[in-house]
């Protein structure tokens, strides 16, 4: 039987790349997204290629949307094998300049969206006694650069939720993974918020200048899931930095973060180049 997969934020960016790659190997892909027009466009592309696919409108801030997705999967495909909580947003800015409204916005999507997905799908997974939940966090959940307090905090929460689920579900037949990518070319910056124009400019340039895109990240994630990994790292240098943080004295690591921040500031001040 082909795998049955549900992906949030599946209409574009990394979510779409994951949907396309799973469809290419014969999986049945149901994806949710708040953008209905783009969702239907992606669905048409998948179906035109011969894939078994379904689109469902899913605003991750709405628990009923997840309930509807879980019910659809059970009624139409008999269940679900893999849930990828991919939908997320970014906010850049210091704690001092970030509004409470922006904090609430990113918490509702990046944290509570995953909580609501788990609450809707875990009963079905427990009934099946099998399945995997994959939560897309970020290296920002492990390595905390300045001027990204809200993003860092929510992605750290995704890592914490995933580690908690790993223990809570270990006797239920349900596996868990957490993905921690660094910067890559995606649509994240398009829908981001920032407390000032400079923070927005820097973030967008970091994303646009990345050497690796969503398709390559999707391949790495799929390989990690197939290998049964809990932590899935997509950038070797970021994984190395995390190891340094874990094993070196914190002051040494902090000095390294200061150095990297200065280098980043210098890099962003240079004229834009396409080969970085």
RAUR-V123131 format. One record per backbone hydrogen bond with DSSP energy under -0.5 kcal/mol. CO is the residue of the C=O (numbers start at 1). NH is the residue of the N-H. Records with the same first field share a line. If there is no record, write none. Layout:
BEGIN
CO->NH, NH
END
This chain:
BEGIN
3->5, 28
4->81, 82
5->30
6->84
7->10, 32
9->12
12->15, 16
13->17
14->18
15->19
16->20
17->21
18->22
19->23
20->24
21->25
22->25, 27
23->26
27->29
28->5, 30
29->31, 54
30->7
31->56
32->9, 10
33->58
34->36
35->39
36->40
37->41
38->42
39->43
40->44
41->45
42->46
43->47
44->48
45->49
46->51
47->50
51->53
52->29
54->31
56->33
58->60
59->62
61->63
62->65, 66
63->67
64->68
65->69
66->70
67->71
68->72
69->73
70->74
71->75
72->76
73->77, 79
74->78
81->132
82->6, 84
83->85, 134
84->8, 86
85->136
90->193
91->151
92->195
93->149
94->98
99->103
100->104
101->105
102->106
103->107
104->108
105->109
106->110, 111
107->111, 112
111->114, 115
112->116
113->117
114->118
115->119
116->120
117->121
118->122
121->125
122->126
123->127
124->128
125->129, 130
131->175
132->83
133->135, 177
134->85, 136
135->137, 179
138->141
139->142, 143
143->145
147->93
148->152
149->153
150->154
151->155
152->156
153->157
154->158
155->159
156->160
157->161
158->162
159->163
160->164
161->165
162->166
163->167
164->168
165->169
167->170
169->172, 174
173->131, 175
175->133
177->135
178->232
179->137
180->234
181->139
184->186
185->214
187->190, 191
188->191
189->192
193->92
196->200
197->201
198->202
199->203
200->204
201->205
202->206
203->207
204->208
205->209
207->210
212->185
213->217
214->218
215->219
216->220
217->221
218->222
219->223
220->224
221->225
222->226
223->227
224->229
225->228
230->178, 232
231->233
232->180
235->238, 239
236->240
237->241
238->242
239->243
240->244
241->245
242->246
243->247
244->248
249->252, 253
250->254
251->255
252->256
253->257
254->258
255->259
256->260
257->261
258->262
259->263
260->264
261->265
262->266
263->267
264->268
265->269
266->270
267->270
END
